Amino acid sequence: MKNHILNYLITPIILIVVIVVISFSPTFFPKNTISNVNKSIKSDFFKDKKSENIILFFGYVGCVDICTPRLKEISDVYEEIKDDIDVKFYFINLTDSISNEIADLFVKNFNKDFTGIQLQKKDLVTLKNDFDVFSVKSLVSDYDLDHTSFLFLVKRENDEYKIRKIFTASKFEKEILVKSILGK
């Protein structure tokens, strides 16, 4: 009985702490932290992709606080690098309430070359696990999500895709991302 009461009290407190940390994650990450990684991806998402370089961003249609400014910044970077390297950008929608067409239309508002993807729930869970992406319904709004706002650079190496860089920032700096993606 005592353990049940403790679990009943502790679980909401832990959940609130996690949500607060995610909500204020830009505060905890300095500008343009770049992590170099070498993690192979097993997800079926990449099996039909042909590009040597893939940039991924996880968000949701209608996200104004995080996705909208980040997608504008990513578009500026994409425009600068697209002629220098083989690169494709994908926006992965984290909600399950819209169609693939809506996800694609949303992201094309930022750049006509971007592709918005609405995955089946099982495929989304697999991809989120591959990238350690977190999302949870907001306590403030029924529609909003608190989510990881990282940018991922994935490279094809010998018919295998690997996460090579993870960019964390409260604001993506164009010059830093361009140099890092181009390997300068």
N, C-alpha and C positions, 0 to 999 in steps of 0.2 A: 504494500500500500504506500509506504514511504517513497519507494523508488518510482512508483507511478506518478506521484505528486511532483517529485523532483523533475522527472522527464517532461511532465506537462508544463512546468515553469521554465525549464532550461531550453527546451527546443525553440520556443518563440524568440527567446533572447538571442540565441545563436543565429537564427534566421535573420533577425533585425540587424545584427552586427554585420553579417555577410552582405546584406542588401545595402547597408550604408557604405561599406567599403567599396562595393562595386559602383554605387551611385557617384561616389566621389573619387573614383579611380584616377581621373586626370590629375587630381591633387597629389596622389602618391607616386605618379610616374613623372620624372622630369621630361623636358622636351626631347622628343626624338631619341628615345632609348632604342638602340638597335641590337638585337640579340642574334648572333650567328649560330645556326643550328644545322644539324645534318640528320633529320628524322625522316625515314621512309614512310610514305603514305600508302595504305592498302585499300583505301576507299574506291569503290567502283566509279565514283564521280569522275575520276581522271582517265578511265579506260578509253574514252573516245576523244580525248583532248589531244591536239596536235602541236600546240605551241610549245616552244622551248622554255618559256617563262610564263608563269601564271601569277597574277596578283589577285588575292582573295580578301574580301571584306565581308564580315557577318554583321547584319543589322536587320531592320525591318521597315517595311513600307510605311511611310508617314512619320518616321522618327525625326523629329526636328532638332532635338538638343545635341545629338551625337552624329547621327548618320548624315544629315544634310550638310553641315560644315565639313565633315571629313570627306564626303564624296566630292565636294567642290575642290578641296585640296588635292585629292587623288586624281581628279580629272586634269588639273593643271600639271601634275607630275607626268601623267600618262601622255598628254600632248607633247611634252618635251622629249620623252624617251621612245615613243612608238616607231619613229623612223630609224632609230639606232639599233634596236633589238627586236626579236620576235617575242611579242608580249600580248597577252590577253587578260582582260579584267573581268572578274565575276563577283557580283553582289549576291550573297546567299541570304535569302529572307529567313528569319528565325521564327516567324509566326506560321500557323497552319491554316489561316483563315482566308487566304487569297489565292488567286490563280497564278500560274507561271507568267501569263501575259501581263498581269498587273505588276508583278515584280519587275519584269523586263521594262515596261513602260516607265515605272518609277525611276529606275536607274538611268534610263536613256535621257531623262530630263537633265542629267548632269553631263553625259557624254554619249553621243550616238553610237560609239563603238563598244560601250559597256554592255554586259549581258547580265540580266537579273534572273535568278534561279529560284524556283519554289520546289523544294524536294519533298518526296514522300516522308512521312514522319520517321520511319525506320532509317532511311538513308540520311536524313538530317542528323539524327542521333549519332550515327556512325561517323559522319564528317565532323560534327562538333567534338566527338571524343578524339578523333585523329589530331585535331588542332587545339585541344584543351580549351574550347570556347564554352563560356558559361552564359546562360540567360535565365531570367526568372521574371514572372509577372510583377509589375510595379505595385507597391502598396498604395501609391498615390492615385493611379488611374487604372481602370479595367483594360484599357487598350495598350498602354505603354509597357515596355520591357526594360529591365536593367540588363545590360549585356556587355560582354567583352568588346572593346572597340579597337582591337589590334588590326594591323594590316600585315598580311602574310605574303612573302615572295616564295613561290614554289618553282623549282627547276626540274626539267626532265633530264635525267642522266641514264643512258643505256636502257631505255624503255621503262624506267622507273621514275616516279615523281618523289621529290624530297623537299621538305620545308627547309629553306636555306636561311631566311631572315624573317624576324618578327619585329615589326616597328610598333612601339608603344609611345603614345604622345597625347597631350591634351590638345595639341595642334601640330599637324604634320608640316614640317618645313620643306618646301619644294627643293631647294638646292641640296639639302642633306639626303633626301630620298632619291633624287635623280642620281647623285654620285654613287650612292650605295647600291642601287639597283643596277646601274651600268658597270659597277665594279671599279670605280675610279677612286 
